[in-house]
Amino acid sequence: WLQDIRQRLITKALYPEDIFLCPFHRIGFQFNMGKMSAIALAVLSNQNLGIIIPIFGSNPSINSDVLVKALQFG
């Protein structure tokens, strides 16, 4: 198992017909920054037991508004 202890946050703005593949052993999430509806296909291969550090300890940190919406807090 390869582990990247830097917990790097990778962000990418996508446009129509763009494709983004999340690197192996990484957590992927999508956030629609636009005003129109968006369609995304997300596939997970297995459970990731080490999810806490990559989400809450990434560098740079994930915007708290994104986490609230993604994790359905509030």
N, C-alpha and C positions, 0 to 999 in steps of 0.2 A: 504494500500500500504506500502510495506516495502522498505525503501531507505537506501542504504549503502553510507554514506557521505564520506567515505574514497576514493572512486573512484579508487579502486585497479585495476591495469592492470594484467591480468592473461595470461601468454604465455605458449605454449605447442608445442613442435616439434612432428609432427605426422609421422608415417611410414606406409607403405602399410597395408591396412585393419584396421588401427586404426580408432577409433570414438571419437569425442570430442563434448560434448553438452555444449552449452553456458548457464550459469546459468540464471534463470528467471530474467527478468528486467535488463538484461545486453545487451550491444551492442556486436555483434560478427562480426569479420572480419577474412579473411584468407589472408595469404601472402605466396606465393610459394618461398621458399628459395633455391630450387634446380635448376638444369639446365634442367630438363626434364619437359614436360607438366604435369599438375596435374588436377584432376577432383574433384570438391567439390559440395556438395548439401547444399545450404543455404536457410533457410525458415524463413520468418518474419511473426509474427502473427498480428502486428499492427504498426502504426507509433509511433516513440518514440520522443515526443516533447522535452525531456530533453537531446538531443544528444550532445550538445556543451560541457558541463562540462566533461562527461565521455571520450570524445575523446581528448580534448585539456587540460584537467586538471587531467588526471590519474596519479597514483603514483605506480610505476615509470612511467615517461612519455613515450609515444609511439614514437619510432624513427621517425624523420621528413621525412626520405626517404620513410618509409612505408606510412605515411599520404599522401605525394605527389602522390605516385602511386595509393593508394586506392581511393583518392578523385579526381584523374585525374587532378591535377594542372600541369601547364607547358606545 
